[in-house]
Amino acid sequence: MADRLTQLQDAVTQQAEHFYNSIGVLQQSAPSSPFPGFEKPGCKPSSPPPQEDYAALFAKLITRTAKDIDVLIDNLPSEDSSTELQVASLQKLELENQEEAEKLEEIVARGEQLLKTIQKSLEQIAASQLYSQGLESNFSPSRI
């Protein structure tokens, strides 16, 4: 996941794209305005293109992106956050990380022990099957 500044930069870029696209759609779908004395002879005013609710669509997009930008800005570290507070926070996170690493090591050790137990049981089952089928005359499950 990107850091907060990259997310903020992406949101601002997206907002600029929304503004750019909304202006482009307005220019494309807006009816032309007549200027007296500049009309071409025999030229009829063009019929307006089918109107969709572009204004509402872009208003929603721009508003949502603006809210996202506000949230991202609010989550940036403040100037009040001193170096000491940041160091204390990092130390706390490091301690929590060490505790979780110890838990993980315990789980891995238990898993390895369980794996050994399962492997030994499978060997005994295989030996018992071989012995019961008489395929191995010198092999007995008690030797394992």
Secondary structure, DSSP 4 states (H G I P E B T S, - for coil): ---HHHHHHHHHHHHHHHHHHHHHHHHHHSPPPP-TT-PPTTPPPPPPPPP--HHHHHHHHHHHHHHHHHHHHHTSPPTT--HHHHHHHHHHHHHHHHHHHHHHHHHHHHHHHHHHHHHHHHHHHHHHHHHHHTS-SS--GGG-
